Amino acid sequence: MKRNLARIHLKTIKRGGKENRLIRITYELSSENPEKYRITEPYEIREAKSGDLYYWGYDIAKEQIRQFRILDIASARITAEHYQPRWDIKV
């Protein structure tokens, strides 16, 4: 189930990057620290040595590039807001 959701989130992130639109993700931090949402500019998807996929996006609130493990993303949705890319987009 989680892998199926990850595929859907991956498609959403890629589409947002191609359309230069912000992505709102809800991210599972840990069992003690429940989900939080982030508004991000999508830039890159990378595969770790472990085989896990990571999403690299600019976190608007934190004003820095962040990585998010795709399997830990609870939801991802494209917003109506466009952004001007800071770097090359590789999604």
PyMOL CGO cylinders between C-alpha atoms (Angstrom):
from pymol import cmd
from pymol.cgo import CYLINDER

trace = [
    CYLINDER, 0.00, 0.00, 0.00, 2.74, 2.48, 0.98, 0.3, 1, 1, 1, 1, 1, 1,
    CYLINDER, 2.74, 2.48, 0.98, 4.67, 1.75, -2.22, 0.3, 1, 1, 1, 1, 1, 1,
    CYLINDER, 4.67, 1.75, -2.22, 1.56, 2.40, -4.34, 0.3, 1, 1, 1, 1, 1, 1,
    CYLINDER, 1.56, 2.40, -4.34, 1.09, 5.76, -2.60, 0.3, 1, 1, 1, 1, 1, 1,
    CYLINDER, 1.09, 5.76, -2.60, 4.77, 6.53, -3.14, 0.3, 1, 1, 1, 1, 1, 1,
    CYLINDER, 4.77, 6.53, -3.14, 4.32, 6.02, -6.91, 0.3, 1, 1, 1, 1, 1, 1,
    CYLINDER, 4.32, 6.02, -6.91, 1.37, 8.42, -6.92, 0.3, 1, 1, 1, 1, 1, 1,
    CYLINDER, 1.37, 8.42, -6.92, 3.33, 11.01, -4.92, 0.3, 1, 1, 1, 1, 1, 1,
    CYLINDER, 3.33, 11.01, -4.92, 6.28, 10.63, -7.28, 0.3, 1, 1, 1, 1, 1, 1,
    CYLINDER, 6.28, 10.63, -7.28, 4.06, 11.36, -10.29, 0.3, 1, 1, 1, 1, 1, 1,
    CYLINDER, 4.06, 11.36, -10.29, 2.61, 14.42, -8.51, 0.3, 1, 1, 1, 1, 1, 1,
    CYLINDER, 2.61, 14.42, -8.51, 6.08, 15.78, -7.65, 0.3, 1, 1, 1, 1, 1, 1,
    CYLINDER, 6.08, 15.78, -7.65, 7.34, 15.23, -11.22, 0.3, 1, 1, 1, 1, 1, 1,
    CYLINDER, 7.34, 15.23, -11.22, 4.31, 16.99, -12.68, 0.3, 1, 1, 1, 1, 1, 1,
    CYLINDER, 4.31, 16.99, -12.68, 4.75, 19.93, -10.29, 0.3, 1, 1, 1, 1, 1, 1,
    CYLINDER, 4.75, 19.93, -10.29, 8.39, 20.26, -11.33, 0.3, 1, 1, 1, 1, 1, 1,
    CYLINDER, 8.39, 20.26, -11.33, 7.54, 20.18, -15.04, 0.3, 1, 1, 1, 1, 1, 1,
    CYLINDER, 7.54, 20.18, -15.04, 4.84, 22.83, -14.54, 0.3, 1, 1, 1, 1, 1, 1,
    CYLINDER, 4.84, 22.83, -14.54, 6.91, 24.95, -12.09, 0.3, 1, 1, 1, 1, 1, 1,
    CYLINDER, 6.91, 24.95, -12.09, 4.18, 24.69, -9.47, 0.3, 1, 1, 1, 1, 1, 1,
    CYLINDER, 4.18, 24.69, -9.47, 4.58, 24.42, -5.71, 0.3, 1, 1, 1, 1, 1, 1,
    CYLINDER, 4.58, 24.42, -5.71, 3.89, 21.09, -4.03, 0.3, 1, 1, 1, 1, 1, 1,
    CYLINDER, 3.89, 21.09, -4.03, 2.20, 20.71, -0.64, 0.3, 1, 1, 1, 1, 1, 1,
    CYLINDER, 2.20, 20.71, -0.64, 3.44, 17.54, 1.02, 0.3, 1, 1, 1, 1, 1, 1,
    CYLINDER, 3.44, 17.54, 1.02, 2.40, 16.02, 4.30, 0.3, 1, 1, 1, 1, 1, 1,
    CYLINDER, 2.40, 16.02, 4.30, 5.39, 14.22, 5.75, 0.3, 1, 1, 1, 1, 1, 1,
    CYLINDER, 5.39, 14.22, 5.75, 5.60, 11.56, 8.48, 0.3, 1, 1, 1, 1, 1, 1,
    CYLINDER, 5.60, 11.56, 8.48, 8.40, 12.63, 10.80, 0.3, 1, 1, 1, 1, 1, 1,
    CYLINDER, 8.40, 12.63, 10.80, 8.35, 9.86, 13.44, 0.3, 1, 1, 1, 1, 1, 1,
    CYLINDER, 8.35, 9.86, 13.44, 5.94, 7.97, 15.65, 0.3, 1, 1, 1, 1, 1, 1,
    CYLINDER, 5.94, 7.97, 15.65, 6.43, 10.52, 18.44, 0.3, 1, 1, 1, 1, 1, 1,
    CYLINDER, 6.43, 10.52, 18.44, 6.20, 13.51, 16.12, 0.3, 1, 1, 1, 1, 1, 1,
    CYLINDER, 6.20, 13.51, 16.12, 3.11, 13.30, 13.89, 0.3, 1, 1, 1, 1, 1, 1,
    CYLINDER, 3.11, 13.30, 13.89, 2.75, 14.50, 10.31, 0.3, 1, 1, 1, 1, 1, 1,
    CYLINDER, 2.75, 14.50, 10.31, 3.68, 18.00, 9.25, 0.3, 1, 1, 1, 1, 1, 1,
    CYLINDER, 3.68, 18.00, 9.25, 3.05, 19.71, 5.98, 0.3, 1, 1, 1, 1, 1, 1,
    CYLINDER, 3.05, 19.71, 5.98, 5.55, 21.59, 3.85, 0.3, 1, 1, 1, 1, 1, 1,
    CYLINDER, 5.55, 21.59, 3.85, 5.15, 23.81, 0.80, 0.3, 1, 1, 1, 1, 1, 1,
    CYLINDER, 5.15, 23.81, 0.80, 8.04, 23.04, -1.53, 0.3, 1, 1, 1, 1, 1, 1,
    CYLINDER, 8.04, 23.04, -1.53, 9.51, 23.87, -4.91, 0.3, 1, 1, 1, 1, 1, 1,
    CYLINDER, 9.51, 23.87, -4.91, 10.28, 20.53, -6.59, 0.3, 1, 1, 1, 1, 1, 1,
    CYLINDER, 10.28, 20.53, -6.59, 13.83, 20.10, -7.93, 0.3, 1, 1, 1, 1, 1, 1,
    CYLINDER, 13.83, 20.10, -7.93, 15.13, 16.55, -7.94, 0.3, 1, 1, 1, 1, 1, 1,
    CYLINDER, 15.13, 16.55, -7.94, 14.42, 12.89, -7.27, 0.3, 1, 1, 1, 1, 1, 1,
    CYLINDER, 14.42, 12.89, -7.27, 17.44, 10.81, -6.25, 0.3, 1, 1, 1, 1, 1, 1,
    CYLINDER, 17.44, 10.81, -6.25, 17.92, 7.15, -5.47, 0.3, 1, 1, 1, 1, 1, 1,
    CYLINDER, 17.92, 7.15, -5.47, 20.00, 6.35, -2.37, 0.3, 1, 1, 1, 1, 1, 1,
    CYLINDER, 20.00, 6.35, -2.37, 22.41, 3.43, -2.17, 0.3, 1, 1, 1, 1, 1, 1,
    CYLINDER, 22.41, 3.43, -2.17, 19.71, 1.64, -0.16, 0.3, 1, 1, 1, 1, 1, 1,
    CYLINDER, 19.71, 1.64, -0.16, 17.38, 1.89, -3.15, 0.3, 1, 1, 1, 1, 1, 1,
    CYLINDER, 17.38, 1.89, -3.15, 15.05, 4.37, -1.43, 0.3, 1, 1, 1, 1, 1, 1,
    CYLINDER, 15.05, 4.37, -1.43, 13.93, 7.37, -3.45, 0.3, 1, 1, 1, 1, 1, 1,
    CYLINDER, 13.93, 7.37, -3.45, 14.34, 10.86, -2.05, 0.3, 1, 1, 1, 1, 1, 1,
    CYLINDER, 14.34, 10.86, -2.05, 12.66, 14.06, -3.12, 0.3, 1, 1, 1, 1, 1, 1,
    CYLINDER, 12.66, 14.06, -3.12, 14.76, 17.23, -2.98, 0.3, 1, 1, 1, 1, 1, 1,
    CYLINDER, 14.76, 17.23, -2.98, 12.72, 20.41, -2.76, 0.3, 1, 1, 1, 1, 1, 1,
    CYLINDER, 12.72, 20.41, -2.76, 13.11, 23.95, -1.54, 0.3, 1, 1, 1, 1, 1, 1,
    CYLINDER, 13.11, 23.95, -1.54, 11.10, 24.30, 1.68, 0.3, 1, 1, 1, 1, 1, 1,
    CYLINDER, 11.10, 24.30, 1.68, 9.45, 27.72, 1.54, 0.3, 1, 1, 1, 1, 1, 1,
    CYLINDER, 9.45, 27.72, 1.54, 9.00, 28.08, 5.33, 0.3, 1, 1, 1, 1, 1, 1,
    CYLINDER, 9.00, 28.08, 5.33, 12.53, 26.96, 6.23, 0.3, 1, 1, 1, 1, 1, 1,
    CYLINDER, 12.53, 26.96, 6.23, 14.06, 28.82, 3.28, 0.3, 1, 1, 1, 1, 1, 1,
    CYLINDER, 14.06, 28.82, 3.28, 16.39, 25.96, 2.41, 0.3, 1, 1, 1, 1, 1, 1,
    CYLINDER, 16.39, 25.96, 2.41, 16.68, 22.87, 0.26, 0.3, 1, 1, 1, 1, 1, 1,
    CYLINDER, 16.68, 22.87, 0.26, 15.43, 19.74, 2.04, 0.3, 1, 1, 1, 1, 1, 1,
    CYLINDER, 15.43, 19.74, 2.04, 15.25, 16.06, 1.28, 0.3, 1, 1, 1, 1, 1, 1,
    CYLINDER, 15.25, 16.06, 1.28, 12.22, 13.90, 1.92, 0.3, 1, 1, 1, 1, 1, 1,
    CYLINDER, 12.22, 13.90, 1.92, 12.09, 10.12, 1.68, 0.3, 1, 1, 1, 1, 1, 1,
    CYLINDER, 12.09, 10.12, 1.68, 9.32, 9.33, -0.81, 0.3, 1, 1, 1, 1, 1, 1,
    CYLINDER, 9.32, 9.33, -0.81, 8.00, 6.45, 1.33, 0.3, 1, 1, 1, 1, 1, 1,
    CYLINDER, 8.00, 6.45, 1.33, 7.52, 8.86, 4.27, 0.3, 1, 1, 1, 1, 1, 1,
    CYLINDER, 7.52, 8.86, 4.27, 5.34, 11.28, 2.31, 0.3, 1, 1, 1, 1, 1, 1,
    CYLINDER, 5.34, 11.28, 2.31, 1.75, 10.79, 3.46, 0.3, 1, 1, 1, 1, 1, 1,
    CYLINDER, 1.75, 10.79, 3.46, 0.25, 13.07, 0.78, 0.3, 1, 1, 1, 1, 1, 1,
    CYLINDER, 0.25, 13.07, 0.78, 1.40, 15.27, -2.07, 0.3, 1, 1, 1, 1, 1, 1,
    CYLINDER, 1.40, 15.27, -2.07, -0.66, 17.76, -4.02, 0.3, 1, 1, 1, 1, 1, 1,
    CYLINDER, -0.66, 17.76, -4.02, 0.12, 20.39, -6.61, 0.3, 1, 1, 1, 1, 1, 1,
    CYLINDER, 0.12, 20.39, -6.61, -0.90, 23.91, -5.62, 0.3, 1, 1, 1, 1, 1, 1,
    CYLINDER, -0.90, 23.91, -5.62, -2.14, 26.61, -7.99, 0.3, 1, 1, 1, 1, 1, 1,
    CYLINDER, -2.14, 26.61, -7.99, 0.93, 28.73, -7.25, 0.3, 1, 1, 1, 1, 1, 1,
    CYLINDER, 0.93, 28.73, -7.25, 3.83, 28.80, -9.74, 0.3, 1, 1, 1, 1, 1, 1,
    CYLINDER, 3.83, 28.80, -9.74, 7.46, 29.48, -8.82, 0.3, 1, 1, 1, 1, 1, 1,
    CYLINDER, 7.46, 29.48, -8.82, 10.56, 30.79, -10.57, 0.3, 1, 1, 1, 1, 1, 1,
    CYLINDER, 10.56, 30.79, -10.57, 13.17, 27.99, -10.39, 0.3, 1, 1, 1, 1, 1, 1,
    CYLINDER, 13.17, 27.99, -10.39, 16.32, 28.74, -8.39, 0.3, 1, 1, 1, 1, 1, 1,
    CYLINDER, 16.32, 28.74, -8.39, 18.20, 25.77, -9.93, 0.3, 1, 1, 1, 1, 1, 1,
    CYLINDER, 18.20, 25.77, -9.93, 17.81, 23.26, -12.73, 0.3, 1, 1, 1, 1, 1, 1,
    CYLINDER, 17.81, 23.26, -12.73, 14.83, 20.97, -12.23, 0.3, 1, 1, 1, 1, 1, 1,
    CYLINDER, 14.83, 20.97, -12.23, 15.70, 17.25, -12.49, 0.3, 1, 1, 1, 1, 1, 1,
    CYLINDER, 15.70, 17.25, -12.49, 12.45, 15.42, -11.80, 0.3, 1, 1, 1, 1, 1, 1,
]
cmd.load_cgo(trace, "trace")
